[in-house]
Each structure stands twice: as structure tokens, then as C-alpha cells.
Amino acid sequence: MAEYTKPIPSPDPVSQPFWDGAKEGKLMLPRCSDCNRVHWYPRVICPFCHSMNIEWVEATGKGTIHTFAVQHNKGLVARGWGDEVPYVSAYIDLAEGDRMLTVLKGVDPNDPESIEIGGAVQIEFEEASEDVHIPFWRPV
Amino acid sequence: MPGEASKAAAIVGAAEANDIGYPQTPKSSLTLHIEAIKNVTDMTGIPISAIDGIFSAGWSPQVAEYLGLHPKYIDTTAVGGCSFEMHVHHALAAIHAGVIDVALVTHGEMGFSQRFTGGKGTGRPFGGGDPWDPGTQHTSAYGLGGAPTAYSHALNRHMSRYGTTQEDFAEIAVVTREWATLNPRAVMYRKAGEGDLAPLEKGEWGGGKRGHTFGGPITVDTVMNSRPISWPIKLLDVCLVTDHGGAVLITGPELAKTSKTPPVWIAGAGENMSHWNMLEMGDFTATSAGRSAAAAYKMAGMGPEDMEMAMIYDSFTVTAGITAEMLGLAPAGEGPSLWKDRHAAPGGRLPINTNGGGLSFNHSGMYGMQLLVEAYRQLSGTAEDGGFSGDPGKQTSARSCVVNGTGGSLSTTGTLVLVSDD
């Protein structure tokens, strides 16, 4: 595996089930057992009803593009991403609810008009380290 | 005699996090906050959702975001271990003033466990740097950094939702530059080579290459042809980065009479937040200015129709455009039309950003003070430049102004309604 040179997230005790799922190629999401709503980012308390009964469920990995931007400026993006400009960042509405930030794969950053807000996307995971597989999304 | 605020508020419950001392498994500072908050709300029976004021030593926006709260009073005073006693003082004042009903003072600090986590999870005031901070953990992999890399997502969503265009938002930059050409103190006052040169241009600092080599009037084409920063945001959609300092003095009515310069009255004030990390922004075409302005207008007994000018934080053209909608100055989706139709321009019915804005006057990183200084200058008639309106010392004849600052990633807002002295 080529060395991964971009930022690698640090799992914490609250989010560990998500990262465990990612290693197996599964999108695990936190869901409140009281109001049944999924939230993102992971929390110890439901941000909607403030219950602390949170369970983890496997999601479909399907979503739609809520909005996106094309990052052109090396100096403004994080270390490691400068060599990849232009690239397309996007917020994804998850099929199960709530929203994730990502970088879109399989799109042309030089033709933003070809990328569709509302368009369907599917998750995939990239092995950044043995413990951390990072989710990315790609139009279907 | 007790003071007027004496017994205006009381502490009604107090609790701790579950795992304190030397816990077996480290919990982040944020988790310690949340456990204590859950416990104190369970104890009192006052639900978390009733909290409308949040006070902490630097943690307030993260804790409020984590709980999905939109507090009306946000205090992060962090001056050491005595901060919490000061928070109680500030909460007393806020409740006495009728601004909030339920104040949460909260603390979480993994003083011991951080030895075993390499410092992860301790958090920092204003967040963003802690690898365990959930907003950081779940966004840092994607490289977003400087503010333009985030705000561009809001601009694209606005265009998609309302059918607005990049050209519409470019009009904001064009008109704001026009104001700057009336203000000799504005960085973009005149073109390079015309009249006095700024030290930067003369090469005295930074070799001249970093100076404002493109001041003076611009057109929509100039904006559209400026280089892409974070599509659809281009260079001239972005504010300046300059040095700036400012200060204001505030007194009661009696002391105000002793000032050599006229008072500008704080008729209304409000604040709110929708999120801290843009990941948690629900509606990318709206900010909490809708709520902070509603509070300010209500306090003032005035509405957007009573505003004769506006000072709107313009870190980006999209910030100004969306905020104009939130302040009720334009219908949803039509904010940029205030500039495009020249209502916001010199001589227009609703002058906006008369100093030349963060886009063309000055923007030091946190522009809110510059908004206050200019609002005072215009409403008090102490502006030393131009007098475009025909009144000496005023670019406009306005006697009322709505001022709105925006912080974070379209995250936090503070709104003031200011009026001239009678």
C-alpha cells in the first residue's frame, strides 16, 4: 500500500464503532433507540431528543449530494491535499438521515456543471492506515 | 440597599459527570460536559431543550452544537479557574435583563486522562484542533481549511435552491468596491499608481507583490474573471486580510451626555447560533441571523422596514447576500438583488457597508468591530470622509442601522439595531 499522505482521523471511544465498521467496508451510524433518528457526527447523547440510549446500525451507504465545491487553492486546504487541487468536496445527505462531509470520487473538478446537486452517490472506503479506513463517496 | 439585580436569578441545580477522578477509561472533556449536563437536567426536571443561555470556559459553541441547541446568549469567558463564578455573574445579568430564562454553566476537563491519550480529547477553546473533537475527527480527512473552502458550499446550495448565479453575487463585490472608492481609508480606495501609494505598493513591506494592485472600481466581469479559490467562490468574492484595530465605548444615558461626541443608541440586540462546524449546518441557505435579528428587532420595537442602512458582515459575497435575507431586508433567495438593483449602492434607498466592507475596506480576520465603528460614524455624523449624502460627515442620511456580525462557518450571529440621537 502506498503511504497515505493526507490527514488521518483519530478515532475516539465514542466513534470507535464507526471506524470498526469502516474497516469491514460497512457504514455504521449512531441511532437513538428512543426517537429512532440517526445522527452524524457520533454522540453520546441524541441531539434531537437528548436521550442517551444510542445504538449503532449498519446503513445502506447510499446518499445524495446536498452541495459541493471545487477546491482550487493549495494554500487553503489541509496539508497533503494541496497536491490534489482541484478536487471536489461535498456534503452528502445520508439515506438514513443527517449529513456527512466527503470528497467526491469519479467526478471532473474542471467541469463543476457536470456534477449534480441531488445526484445519487455510494460510499466507499480507502485504507489510510491499518486502523482507519476513510469514507469517500462516488456518483452512481 | 441591594443592587437592582440582587436575587434576580438563582442556581436551581448542580451535578457532576459520571466518571470523575481517575477513570478506568478516558472520556473526552466534551463527554464530561455532556454527562454533567444530562445529570443536572435530570435532577432539576428542566429539559436540555429549555436551555437558552450557555456559559463555559471556551466550550460553548461546541457543547451547544453537540446538543443541537440554538442559545440566545453565548458566553465563552475563559480567564482561568474563576471563569465559572464570572459565568454565574453574567447569567444573572442576562436573566435580569430578560434576555434568557435558563442559563447553563458547564465544565468538562480531562486533566488526568490526557496523560494516556497523548492530549487527545482535551479540547481547546474554539475547537477545531483536537483530533478527538467530533467535528474535527469527521471532517479533517477531507482537507477543508481556510474559510473560503467551506463557504463555497453555501453559495452553491443557494444557487441551486434559488436559481441565483455567480454574477448575482459578483454584484455585491462591485457595489461594495464602489463604496470603498468613497472612503480614503479603504484598502481598495483607488487603483494602484493613482495618487498616494500604500506602503505595500511602494515595496516598503513584502516586496510590493502582496499589495493591493487591483484597487479602484471593478465590474462583474472583473469578479468573474478573478481566479477560482473554491468554486463557485472566486478571489473577488473573498474579503481582504488586513491589519485593523477598533474600539467603542458604551455608557448609560447620564454619562452619555458628558461625551464630546453624540450618542448612538443601542435600540436592540440579539444573538444566536445554528452550528459550529459546517457539518452541522442544517440549511446551507440560512443563518441564525434570522433568530438574532428577530430578537434585536423585537427589543427595538422596530423592523427591517425601519432600517435606513445596514452594516452586514461580508467575509464573502455569499455571507452578505444570505444575511440580507435573514435580516428581512430582502425576500429569501433575493438577497443579492439589493446590490444588483443598486438599493445598497451610494444614493440607494438602503445603503449597505458604506465603508467598503470587508471585501474592499479592511478585514482583519474578525471583522465585527469594523462594522460597529462604521455604523457609529454614519449614525453619529462623525465620519470624516466624503459626505456622499450631502450631509457633512455622512455617506448616507440614515438614522437607523441594522448591524450583523457572522462568525465561524456561517455559524454564529450577533445583531444590533442602532439609532441616531434625537
Chai-1 contact restraints between the chains, C-beta under 6 A:
chainA,res_idxA,chainB,res_idxB,connection_type,confidence,min_distance_angstrom,max_distance_angstrom,comment,restraint_id
A,P7,B,S140,contact,1.0,0.0,6.0,A-B,restraint_1
A,P7,B,A141,contact,1.0,0.0,6.0,A-B,restraint_2
A,P9,B,Q137,contact,1.0,0.0,6.0,A-B,restraint_3
A,P9,B,S140,contact,1.0,0.0,6.0,A-B,restraint_4
A,P9,B,A141,contact,1.0,0.0,6.0,A-B,restraint_5
A,S10,B,K120,contact,1.0,0.0,6.0,A-B,restraint_6
A,S10,B,P131,contact,1.0,0.0,6.0,A-B,restraint_7
A,D12,B,W132,contact,1.0,0.0,6.0,A-B,restraint_8
A,Y41,B,P134,contact,1.0,0.0,6.0,A-B,restraint_9
A,Y41,B,H138,contact,1.0,0.0,6.0,A-B,restraint_10
A,R43,B,Y66,contact,1.0,0.0,6.0,A-B,restraint_11
A,V44,B,T31,contact,1.0,0.0,6.0,A-B,restraint_12
A,V44,B,I34,contact,1.0,0.0,6.0,A-B,restraint_13
A,I45,B,I34,contact,1.0,0.0,6.0,A-B,restraint_14
A,P47,B,G68,contact,1.0,0.0,6.0,A-B,restraint_15
A,H50,B,I48,contact,1.0,0.0,6.0,A-B,restraint_16
A,T67,B,H153,contact,1.0,0.0,6.0,A-B,restraint_17
A,T67,B,N156,contact,1.0,0.0,6.0,A-B,restraint_18
A,T67,B,R157,contact,1.0,0.0,6.0,A-B,restraint_19
A,T67,B,F284,contact,1.0,0.0,6.0,A-B,restraint_20
A,A69,B,S152,contact,1.0,0.0,6.0,A-B,restraint_21
A,A69,B,H153,contact,1.0,0.0,6.0,A-B,restraint_22
A,A69,B,N156,contact,1.0,0.0,6.0,A-B,restraint_23
A,A69,B,S230,contact,1.0,0.0,6.0,A-B,restraint_24
A,A69,B,W231,contact,1.0,0.0,6.0,A-B,restraint_25
A,V70,B,W231,contact,1.0,0.0,6.0,A-B,restraint_26
A,Q71,B,T149,contact,1.0,0.0,6.0,A-B,restraint_27
A,Q71,B,S230,contact,1.0,0.0,6.0,A-B,restraint_28
A,H72,B,P228,contact,1.0,0.0,6.0,A-B,restraint_29
A,H72,B,I229,contact,1.0,0.0,6.0,A-B,restraint_30
A,N73,B,I229,contact,1.0,0.0,6.0,A-B,restraint_31
A,L76,B,G145,contact,1.0,0.0,6.0,A-B,restraint_32
A,L76,B,G146,contact,1.0,0.0,6.0,A-B,restraint_33
A,L76,B,P148,contact,1.0,0.0,6.0,A-B,restraint_34
A,L76,B,T149,contact,1.0,0.0,6.0,A-B,restraint_35
A,V77,B,G143,contact,1.0,0.0,6.0,A-B,restraint_36
A,V77,B,G145,contact,1.0,0.0,6.0,A-B,restraint_37
A,A78,B,G143,contact,1.0,0.0,6.0,A-B,restraint_38
A,A78,B,G145,contact,1.0,0.0,6.0,A-B,restraint_39
A,W81,B,G143,contact,1.0,0.0,6.0,A-B,restraint_40
A,S89,B,Y142,contact,1.0,0.0,6.0,A-B,restraint_41
A,S89,B,L144,contact,1.0,0.0,6.0,A-B,restraint_42
A,L101,B,T139,contact,1.0,0.0,6.0,A-B,restraint_43
A,L101,B,Y142,contact,1.0,0.0,6.0,A-B,restraint_44
A,L101,B,L279,contact,1.0,0.0,6.0,A-B,restraint_45
A,V103,B,Y142,contact,1.0,0.0,6.0,A-B,restraint_46
A,P112,B,W231,contact,1.0,0.0,6.0,A-B,restraint_47
A,I117,B,S160,contact,1.0,0.0,6.0,A-B,restraint_48
A,I134,B,A141,contact,1.0,0.0,6.0,A-B,restraint_49
